[in-house]
């Protein structure tokens, strides 16, 4: 009777270890591939490092941006490889959207602003009031927004509710009633571009400033996605990874807020 041969126990152990290692690599690869697909086609997380969108978005907010809302350009891909031009399944933004885009002058820096002007619109600031197509945008003063100055002192800042044609309404800040950007030339938004502004009007580099020093007009191709929901928020002097600061630094009331 023939007898079956068995591998030595040491060889069996090594084979199991190798199989377990390869299985772990396979799982990691599939997880990374799924994360890449979700990030590219569906949602991408962003954090807010500056105060240009206060009071809508605060420093330390973390939010999800929908990548599919405006269709896809090469900026939808990690590192923006120039493998194609234009947009696939293009759907232009609506006036009032809070959108993430690549800064036109370097095509790499991520900026987030509110879409104010659409192609063909004229946009102008006159004494702090926004004019669209020659008409003033409805602007009502509401209670002051309390913030901190450079010395940590609490200071009130004038806050206004702006309502765009179409009904989109949001808050803006006016730190200085006579700042440089409160009066601008009349801009005409070219075809295939958009005019974007920060809600913190005196502390925002946006389309009111030329592309060489600010943002200028934003090409449709540069849009990355639409801001949707704040999934985490922490005080600006704390970091996401500083878990020990979470109990006192997390802004619990901002978590799961939708972005308007």
C-alpha positions as a Markdown table, in Angstrom:
| # | Residue | x | y | z |
|---|---|---|---|---|
| 1 | Unk | 0.0 | 0.0 | 0.0 |
| 2 | Unk | 1.4 | 3.4 | -1.0 |
| 3 | Unk | 1.8 | 5.9 | 1.8 |
| 4 | Unk | 1.1 | 9.6 | 1.3 |
| 5 | Unk | 3.9 | 12.0 | 2.0 |
| 6 | Unk | 3.4 | 14.9 | 4.4 |
| 7 | Unk | 5.3 | 18.2 | 4.3 |
| 8 | Unk | 7.4 | 18.9 | 7.3 |
| 9 | Unk | 5.7 | 21.0 | 10.0 |
| 10 | Unk | 8.1 | 23.9 | 9.5 |
| 11 | Unk | 7.3 | 24.0 | 5.8 |
| 12 | Unk | 3.6 | 24.0 | 6.5 |
| 13 | Unk | 4.0 | 26.9 | 8.9 |
| 14 | Unk | 6.0 | 28.9 | 6.4 |
| 15 | Unk | 3.4 | 28.3 | 3.7 |
| 16 | Unk | 0.7 | 29.5 | 6.0 |
| 17 | Unk | 2.6 | 32.7 | 6.9 |
| 18 | Unk | 3.2 | 33.4 | 3.2 |
| 19 | Unk | -0.4 | 32.8 | 2.4 |
| 20 | Unk | -1.5 | 35.1 | 5.2 |
| 21 | Unk | 0.9 | 37.8 | 4.1 |
| 22 | Unk | -0.4 | 37.7 | 0.5 |
| 23 | Unk | -4.0 | 37.7 | 1.7 |
| 24 | Unk | -3.3 | 40.8 | 3.8 |
| 25 | Unk | -1.7 | 42.5 | 0.7 |
| 26 | Unk | -4.7 | 41.6 | -1.4 |
| 27 | Unk | -7.1 | 43.2 | 1.2 |
| 28 | Unk | -5.0 | 46.3 | 1.4 |
| 29 | Unk | -4.8 | 46.6 | -2.4 |
| 30 | Unk | -8.6 | 46.3 | -2.7 |
| 31 | Unk | -9.2 | 48.8 | 0.1 |
| 32 | Unk | -6.9 | 51.3 | -1.5 |
| 33 | Unk | -8.5 | 50.8 | -4.9 |
| 34 | Unk | -12.0 | 51.3 | -3.4 |
| 35 | Unk | -10.8 | 54.4 | -1.7 |
| 36 | Unk | -9.4 | 55.8 | -4.9 |
| 37 | Unk | -12.6 | 55.1 | -6.8 |
| 38 | Unk | -14.7 | 56.8 | -4.1 |
| 39 | Unk | -12.3 | 59.8 | -3.9 |
| 40 | Unk | -12.2 | 60.2 | -7.7 |
| 41 | Unk | -15.8 | 59.6 | -8.6 |
| 42 | Unk | -18.0 | 60.2 | -5.5 |
| 43 | Unk | -16.7 | 62.2 | -2.5 |
| 44 | Unk | -13.4 | 63.7 | -1.5 |
| 45 | Unk | -12.6 | 65.1 | 2.0 |
| 46 | Unk | -11.2 | 68.6 | 2.4 |
| 47 | Unk | -10.3 | 70.7 | 5.4 |
| 48 | Unk | -10.6 | 74.5 | 5.8 |
| 49 | Unk | -7.3 | 76.1 | 6.6 |
| 50 | Unk | -8.2 | 79.8 | 6.2 |
| 51 | Unk | -11.0 | 82.2 | 7.1 |
| 52 | Unk | -12.1 | 83.3 | 3.7 |
| 53 | Unk | -15.5 | 81.6 | 3.9 |
| 54 | Unk | -16.3 | 82.6 | 7.5 |
| 55 | Unk | -19.1 | 82.5 | 8.7 |
| 56 | Unk | -20.3 | 79.7 | 6.4 |
| 57 | Unk | -17.1 | 77.6 | 6.9 |
| 58 | Unk | -14.7 | 78.0 | 9.8 |
| 59 | Unk | -11.0 | 77.2 | 10.1 |
| 60 | Unk | -10.9 | 73.6 | 11.3 |
| 61 | Unk | -14.0 | 72.4 | 9.4 |
| 62 | Unk | -13.6 | 69.1 | 7.6 |
| 63 | Unk | -16.1 | 68.5 | 4.8 |
| 64 | Unk | -17.1 | 66.2 | 2.0 |
| 65 | Unk | -17.2 | 67.5 | -1.6 |
| 66 | Unk | -19.2 | 65.7 | -4.2 |
| 67 | Unk | -17.1 | 65.0 | -7.3 |
| 68 | Unk | -19.9 | 64.0 | -9.6 |
| 69 | Unk | -22.0 | 67.2 | -9.3 |
| 70 | Unk | -20.2 | 69.1 | -12.1 |
| 71 | Unk | -19.0 | 66.1 | -14.1 |
| 72 | Unk | -15.3 | 65.2 | -14.3 |
| 73 | Unk | -12.2 | 66.9 | -15.6 |
| 74 | Unk | -8.6 | 65.8 | -15.2 |
| 75 | Unk | -8.6 | 67.8 | -11.9 |
| 76 | Unk | -11.0 | 65.1 | -10.6 |
| 77 | Unk | -8.1 | 62.7 | -10.5 |
| 78 | Unk | -5.3 | 62.7 | -7.9 |
| 79 | Unk | -2.5 | 65.1 | -8.9 |
| 80 | Unk | -4.5 | 66.4 | -11.9 |
| 81 | Unk | -2.7 | 64.4 | -14.6 |
| 82 | Unk | -3.3 | 66.2 | -18.0 |
| 83 | Unk | -4.6 | 63.1 | -19.7 |
| 84 | Unk | -7.7 | 64.8 | -21.2 |
| 85 | Unk | -9.2 | 68.2 | -21.5 |
| 86 | Unk | -12.7 | 69.6 | -20.9 |
| 87 | Unk | -15.3 | 67.8 | -18.7 |
| 88 | Unk | -17.1 | 64.5 | -19.0 |
| 89 | Unk | -20.9 | 64.5 | -18.1 |
| 90 | Unk | -20.5 | 68.2 | -17.6 |
| 91 | Unk | -23.2 | 70.0 | -15.5 |
| 92 | Unk | -22.3 | 73.6 | -14.7 |
| 93 | Unk | -22.6 | 75.0 | -11.1 |
| 94 | Unk | -25.6 | 77.1 | -10.0 |
| 95 | Unk | -25.3 | 80.6 | -8.7 |
| 96 | Unk | -24.6 | 80.4 | -4.9 |
| 97 | Unk | -22.9 | 77.0 | -4.9 |
| 98 | Unk | -19.9 | 76.6 | -2.5 |
| 99 | Unk | -17.4 | 75.0 | -4.8 |
| 100 | Unk | -13.8 | 73.6 | -4.6 |
| 101 | Unk | -11.6 | 74.4 | -7.5 |
| 102 | Unk | -8.0 | 74.4 | -8.6 |
| 103 | Unk | -6.4 | 77.9 | -8.5 |
| 104 | Unk | -6.1 | 78.9 | -12.1 |
| 105 | Unk | -2.6 | 80.3 | -11.9 |
| 106 | Unk | -1.0 | 77.1 | -10.7 |
| 107 | Unk | -3.7 | 74.4 | -11.4 |
| 108 | Unk | -2.7 | 72.6 | -8.2 |
| 109 | Unk | -3.8 | 74.6 | -5.1 |
| 110 | Unk | -7.3 | 73.8 | -3.8 |
| 111 | Unk | -9.5 | 76.9 | -3.1 |
| 112 | Unk | -13.1 | 77.0 | -1.9 |
| 113 | Unk | -15.4 | 79.9 | -2.6 |
| 114 | Unk | -19.0 | 80.7 | -3.5 |
| 115 | Unk | -20.0 | 80.8 | -7.2 |
| 116 | Unk | -21.4 | 84.3 | -7.6 |
| 117 | Unk | -21.2 | 85.0 | -11.4 |
| 118 | Unk | -22.1 | 82.7 | -14.3 |
| 119 | Unk | -20.9 | 83.1 | -17.9 |
| 120 | Unk | -22.2 | 86.3 | -19.4 |
| 121 | Unk | -23.0 | 87.9 | -16.0 |
| 122 | Unk | -21.6 | 91.3 | -15.0 |
| 123 | Unk | -20.3 | 91.5 | -11.4 |
| 124 | Unk | -19.3 | 94.6 | -9.4 |
| 125 | Unk | -18.9 | 95.7 | -5.8 |
| 126 | Unk | -20.0 | 99.2 | -4.9 |
| 127 | Unk | -19.5 | 100.4 | -1.3 |
| 128 | Unk | -19.7 | 96.8 | -0.1 |
| 129 | Unk | -22.9 | 95.9 | -2.0 |
| 130 | Unk | -22.7 | 93.2 | -4.6 |
| 131 | Unk | -24.2 | 94.1 | -8.0 |
| 132 | Unk | -25.2 | 91.4 | -10.5 |
| 133 | Unk | -26.1 | 92.4 | -14.1 |
| 134 | Unk | -26.5 | 96.0 | -12.9 |
| 135 | Unk | -28.9 | 95.2 | -10.0 |
| 136 | Unk | -27.9 | 95.3 | -6.3 |
| 137 | Unk | -28.2 | 92.0 | -4.6 |
| 138 | Unk | -30.5 | 92.0 | -1.6 |
| 139 | Unk | -28.4 | 92.6 | 1.6 |
| 140 | Unk | -29.8 | 92.8 | 5.1 |
| 141 | Unk | -27.8 | 93.4 | 8.2 |
| 142 | Unk | -28.2 | 90.9 | 11.0 |
| 143 | Unk | -26.6 | 90.4 | 14.4 |
| 144 | Unk | -22.8 | 90.8 | 14.6 |
| 145 | Unk | -20.5 | 87.8 | 14.3 |
| 146 | Unk | -18.1 | 87.5 | 17.2 |
| 147 | Unk | -14.5 | 86.6 | 16.4 |
| 148 | Unk | -11.1 | 87.0 | 17.8 |
| 149 | Unk | -8.5 | 89.5 | 16.7 |
| 150 | Unk | -4.7 | 88.9 | 16.5 |
| 151 | Unk | -4.4 | 89.4 | 20.3 |
| 152 | Unk | -7.1 | 86.9 | 21.1 |
| 153 | Unk | -9.7 | 89.5 | 22.1 |
| 154 | Unk | -13.3 | 89.0 | 21.2 |
| 155 | Unk | -14.5 | 91.5 | 18.6 |
| 156 | Unk | -17.8 | 92.0 | 16.8 |
| 157 | Unk | -17.9 | 92.0 | 13.0 |
| 158 | Unk | -20.8 | 93.3 | 11.0 |
| 159 | Unk | -22.7 | 90.4 | 9.4 |
| 160 | Unk | -25.2 | 90.5 | 6.5 |
| 161 | Unk | -27.6 | 88.1 | 4.8 |
| 162 | Unk | -27.2 | 88.2 | 1.1 |
| 163 | Unk | -29.9 | 86.7 | -1.2 |
| 164 | Unk | -28.9 | 86.0 | -4.8 |
| 165 | Unk | -31.3 | 86.0 | -7.8 |
| 166 | Unk | -32.9 | 82.6 | -7.6 |
| 167 | Unk | -33.2 | 82.6 | -3.8 |
| 168 | Unk | -29.9 | 81.3 | -2.5 |
| 169 | Unk | -29.3 | 83.0 | 0.8 |
| 170 | Unk | -26.2 | 83.0 | 3.0 |
| 171 | Unk | -24.2 | 85.1 | 5.5 |
| 172 | Unk | -21.3 | 87.4 | 4.7 |
| 173 | Unk | -18.9 | 89.4 | 6.9 |
| 174 | Unk | -17.9 | 93.0 | 6.5 |
| 175 | Unk | -14.8 | 93.6 | 8.7 |
| 176 | Unk | -14.0 | 97.0 | 7.1 |
| 177 | Unk | -16.7 | 99.1 | 5.6 |
| 178 | Unk | -14.2 | 100.9 | 3.3 |
| 179 | Unk | -11.8 | 98.1 | 2.3 |
| 180 | Unk | -10.1 | 98.1 | -1.1 |
| 181 | Unk | -12.3 | 95.3 | -2.5 |
| 182 | Unk | -15.6 | 97.0 | -1.4 |
| 183 | Unk | -15.4 | 98.9 | -4.7 |
| 184 | Unk | -14.3 | 97.2 | -7.9 |
| 185 | Unk | -14.5 | 97.6 | -11.6 |
| 186 | Unk | -17.4 | 95.9 | -13.5 |
| 187 | Unk | -16.4 | 92.4 | -14.4 |
| 188 | Unk | -18.0 | 90.5 | -17.3 |
| 189 | Unk | -17.7 | 86.7 | -16.8 |
| 190 | Unk | -16.4 | 85.1 | -20.0 |
| 191 | Unk | -17.9 | 81.9 | -21.5 |
| 192 | Unk | -16.8 | 78.8 | -19.8 |
| 193 | Unk | -15.7 | 80.6 | -16.7 |
| 194 | Unk | -17.2 | 81.6 | -13.3 |
| 195 | Unk | -16.8 | 84.4 | -10.8 |
| 196 | Unk | -16.1 | 83.2 | -7.2 |
| 197 | Unk | -16.0 | 85.1 | -4.0 |
| 198 | Unk | -15.4 | 84.4 | -0.3 |
| 199 | Unk | -18.2 | 85.1 | 2.2 |
| 200 | Unk | -15.6 | 86.8 | 4.4 |
| 201 | Unk | -15.5 | 89.7 | 1.9 |
| 202 | Unk | -12.5 | 91.6 | 3.4 |
| 203 | Unk | -10.4 | 88.6 | 4.0 |
| 204 | Unk | -10.7 | 86.6 | 0.7 |
| 205 | Unk | -8.4 | 86.3 | -2.3 |
| 206 | Unk | -11.0 | 85.6 | -5.0 |
| 207 | Unk | -12.2 | 86.6 | -8.5 |
| 208 | Unk | -12.2 | 90.3 | -7.6 |
| 209 | Unk | -8.4 | 90.1 | -7.9 |
| 210 | Unk | -6.5 | 89.3 | -11.1 |
| 211 | Unk | -5.3 | 85.8 | -11.9 |
| 212 | Unk | -1.7 | 86.9 | -11.4 |
| 213 | Unk | -2.2 | 87.9 | -7.8 |
| 214 | Unk | -5.5 | 86.4 | -6.8 |
| 215 | Unk | -7.9 | 84.0 | -8.5 |
| 216 | Unk | -9.4 | 85.8 | -11.5 |
| 217 | Unk | -12.1 | 84.0 | -13.4 |
| 218 | Unk | -12.4 | 80.3 | -12.7 |
| 219 | Unk | -12.4 | 78.0 | -15.7 |
| 220 | Unk | -15.2 | 75.3 | -15.7 |
| 221 | Unk | -12.4 | 72.7 | -16.1 |
| 222 | Unk | -10.9 | 73.7 | -12.8 |
| 223 | Unk | -13.9 | 72.9 | -10.7 |
| 224 | Unk | -13.3 | 69.9 | -8.5 |
| 225 | Unk | -16.7 | 69.5 | -6.8 |
| 226 | Unk | -19.5 | 71.0 | -4.6 |
| 227 | Unk | -19.2 | 71.3 | -0.8 |
| 228 | Unk | -21.9 | 69.1 | 0.7 |
| 229 | Unk | -21.6 | 68.4 | 4.4 |
| 230 | Unk | -19.3 | 69.1 | 7.4 |
| 231 | Unk | -18.3 | 65.7 | 8.9 |
| 232 | Unk | -15.9 | 67.0 | 11.6 |
| 233 | Unk | -15.0 | 70.4 | 13.0 |
| 234 | Unk | -12.4 | 71.4 | 15.6 |
| 235 | Unk | -11.1 | 74.7 | 16.9 |
| 236 | Unk | -8.5 | 76.3 | 14.7 |
| 237 | Unk | -5.7 | 76.0 | 17.2 |
| 238 | Unk | -6.1 | 72.2 | 17.5 |
| 239 | Unk | -5.3 | 69.4 | 15.0 |
| 240 | Unk | -7.4 | 66.5 | 13.8 |
| 241 | Unk | -4.9 | 64.0 | 15.1 |
| 242 | Unk | -4.7 | 65.5 | 18.6 |
| 243 | Unk | -7.4 | 63.2 | 20.0 |
| 244 | Unk | -6.7 | 64.3 | 23.6 |
| 245 | Unk | -8.0 | 67.7 | 22.7 |
| 246 | Unk | -11.3 | 66.5 | 21.2 |
| 247 | Unk | -13.5 | 66.8 | 24.2 |
| 248 | Unk | -13.0 | 70.5 | 24.6 |
| 249 | Unk | -12.0 | 71.5 | 21.0 |
| 250 | Unk | -14.6 | 69.7 | 18.8 |
| 251 | Unk | -17.4 | 71.9 | 17.6 |
| 252 | Unk | -20.1 | 69.4 | 18.1 |
| 253 | Unk | -22.9 | 71.6 | 16.8 |
| 254 | Unk | -21.2 | 71.8 | 13.4 |
| 255 | Unk | -20.9 | 68.1 | 12.7 |
| 256 | Unk | -23.2 | 66.8 | 10.0 |
| 257 | Unk | -24.2 | 70.4 | 9.0 |
| 258 | Unk | -25.0 | 70.7 | 5.3 |
| 259 | Unk | -23.1 | 73.5 | 3.5 |
| 260 | Unk | -25.3 | 76.2 | 2.0 |
